[in-house]
Amino acid sequence: MLCCCTTKREKRAKIHSATSELSAAPNPEHRFSDHFSGHAGEYAAHRPQYPEALYHFLAEQCQDHELAWDCATGNGQAALSLADHFDRVIATDASAGQVAAATAHPKISYFVAPAESSGIEDETIDLLTIAQAVHWFDLDAFFREANRVVKPGGLLAAWTYANSRVNNEVDTVVDNVIEEVENYWPPERDIVMNLYRDITFPWTEIEVPTIHMQENWTVDQLLGYIRTWSASSDIRKTVVQIRFPCMNRHCGTPGAYRHGRLPGH
């Protein structure tokens, strides 16, 4: 699900220049639940890629292309694609482990900062993106922060995706894994599974096209993706070890590619 909102404030006479440093200190009262630093390397290696059509659409909706903020950037996956469309990208994540595993790029400035207190200057952001992450935020605080840093008329885009679909045999195995770790998911997963329909964004939403995510994965890549889930790491690893032989029976050898789709809209 892709949610796009645009601000409707009138432009102010003052023009802010973006800095390469973040100025505001993180809010110590906000509690960050870190589900990913412990396997940041696996996250960087095995999370699916977002389609170029998504970034092309977002760039077309923006009035200016000076500065984008990829919030909760993780390993910088979305930030790298945004760099093809914007002069500069600020990429932040509350997880120091994730930022350490991010891919460097001359247009991207990475910082460890929570979504609710980024330290970015007022009204400097043309596009604010949140890929598969807004469900982790203190939404009221984040919306205040977004309203502060996005330019009048700028764009906020948040998107998510649900369980992968490959074929009946593989889907059955994956669904069994999901069922076995059911009690270990954090509560925020419910927001994802409802494709962000439970979130009310405080700006004017714009119409968005249907954009599909598709990957060609080997068995190893699919299992690697499962290991990045936010369910308890111990139970996740145990279930993956149990299900690996069963997955091979339905997918073929670990090196054989299978086409998969991750529903998002």
N, C-alpha and C positions, 0 to 999 in steps of 0.2 A: 504494500500500500504506500503510495506517494502522496503526502500532504504538502501543499504549497500555499503559503500565505504572503500577502504583500501589505506593507504598512501604508497608511493613507495620510500621514502627517504632512503638513506643508513644509517645503524646504526652508531652512533657515539661511540667513545671509552668511553666517560664519561657516567656513570650510575647514574641516579637520584633516590633518595629514596623519597617515598611519605611521606608527613607529615600529621598529624592529624589536623593541623591548616591551614586555608587559608591565604595566605600572601598578595595578591594584593587587594587594595581598589576598590570598584565598581566605574565604570565610571559615574560621575555625569551628563555627557552630554547625556547619553542614557535615553530615556523616556520609562518607563515601564507602559503599560496599564493593570491594574489589574482588571480582570473580575471575579475572583474566591475567593478572600479572604473573601468576604461577606457571602459566603455559603460554606466555607471550610469543615465544618462538613458533609453537604449533599454530597459534592464532594467525600469525603472519603468513605461515606456509599454506594453511588449509582453508581459510575463509573464502567463500565464493567472490568472484569479481562482479562489480555492478556494470551494467551495459553502457556503452558509450552513448547510446541514444538518450539515456537519462541526463547526462551532463550537457549534451547538446541542447536538449529541451530547456534545461535550467538556465544556461547561458543566454539563450534566445529571449528569455523573459526578463533579463536584467537590463536596466538602463545603462549602467556603467560596469566596467570589468576591471576595476583597479585592484580591489581587495576582496577575497573570500575568506570566510572563517569556517573551517571544518571542525566542529565541536565534537568531543569524544571520538577523536580521530583513530584511536586504536593504533594499528601499525601504519597508518597513513594511506590506507588503500584509496579512499575517496579523495584525499588531498592531492595525490599524485595525478589523478584525472582532472581535478579542478585546475591544476597548474597549466593544463593545455588551453584553458579558456580565460584565465585571469592573470593580471600582471604579477600579483603576489598572493600567497595563501598563508594564513596563520592556521596552524593545526594544533589543537590542545587536547589533552586527555588528563584525567585525574590519576591515571595509573602510570607511575614512573617506569614500570617494567614494559608497558606497551610502547611508550615514547622511545625508550631505549632500543626497541626492536624495529622502529619505524625506518622506512627507506628514505635516505637523504635526497634532496633535490634543491637546486639553486634558487628556485622560486618559493620554497616552502620554509617557514620558520616554525619549528616545533617547540612547544612549551608544556610543562606539567602544570595544569590548572583545572579546577573544577568548572563544570558548565555554568554554575550559578555565580561565579566570580572570576571572570576571565582576565581582567586587567586590560582589556582592549579599550582604546580611546573611544569616546562618544561618537556616534554617527559616522563611522568609517567603513562599515561593512556593506558591500553591495549584495552579497549572497551569503547566507548562513545555512550550512548543511549539517544534518544529524543523521548518520547512517546507522540504522539498527541499534539505536542507543537512547532515544529520548525517554523510553520507559524507565530508565534508571534515575532520571532527574527528579529533583524537587521542582515540580513544574511551575509553581507560582514564582519561585525565586528565579528560575531560568527564564521565564517569560519576561520578567522585569529586566533581566540582563540583556536579553535579545532586543527588547524595545529600546534599551539605552545605546547599544552599539550599532544596530542596523541603521543605515541611512533612511531618511524619509523616502518612501517609495521603493525601498529595498525588498529583498525576497528572503523568506525562510522556507527551507524545504526539509522535511523529515520523512524517512521511508523505512520500511521494514519488510520482512519476508517470513513465510511460515515454513512448514516442513517440506523437505525435498520430495519430489515424486520422480521415480525412475521407471519401474514396471511393477506389476502386481506382486511378483515374488520378492524383489528387493524391498519394495514398500512395506510388505508384511514384516520383514525382518527389522527394518528401521522402526516401524510402529511398535514392535515388541520391545525394542530397546527403550523407546520413549515411555512405554507403559511401565517398564521395570524401574526407571529412574523417576517416576512420577512424583514420588514423595520428596524428592531432593531438588526439585526446581524451586528457585526463588519465586515469590508471589508475582513479581513483575512480568513473568512469562505470560500470564493471562492477558496482559495488555497486548503483547505481541501476537498471540494466537487470535485475538479479535481484530488484528490488523489496524490498530490505533483508532478504531471507531469510538473507543471510550474516552479519547482525549479531545477536549474542546480548545482549539487554538484561538487566542483572543484577537485575531486579525481577519481580514477578508480573504477567504480561500478562493483560489482560482481553479479553473478546470484543468485537469491533467490527463494525458493520454494513458492508455494501458501499456505498460512497459514490462516485458517478461525477462526474468533472469534464467539463463540456461548455462549449464556446464557439461563438459565431457570429462568425467572422472574415472580413475581406476578405483578398484576396491580399496587400496591403501589410502587414496585421497579422500574417499567417502568416510572411511573410518577415522582418518585424521581430522576431518571436519567434526565428526561426532565427539571426538576428544576435546574439542574447543567449547562444547556446550557449557552453560553456566550451572548445570546440575553438579552436585558434589563430585569432586575429582576422583575420589577413591571408588565410589560406586560406578562412575562412568568408565573408568579403566577396567574394572572387573567385568562389567557387562560387555564391553567391546571385546575383551579376550574370549569370553564365552561365545559371542556371536560371530567371531571372525570366520571359523570353518563353515558355518551356515551361509554366510554372505558369499563365500567363495563358490559354494554349490550353485548359487543363483546368478552370480556375475561372471563366473569363469575364473581365470587366473588373476592374481592380484594386479598384473600389468595390463589387463584388458580394459579398454575404455567403454563406458556406458554413458548414454545421454541422460541428463537429469534436468528437471525444472524446479525452481523454487518459487512457489506462488507468492505474489506480493500485491496483486491488485484485482 
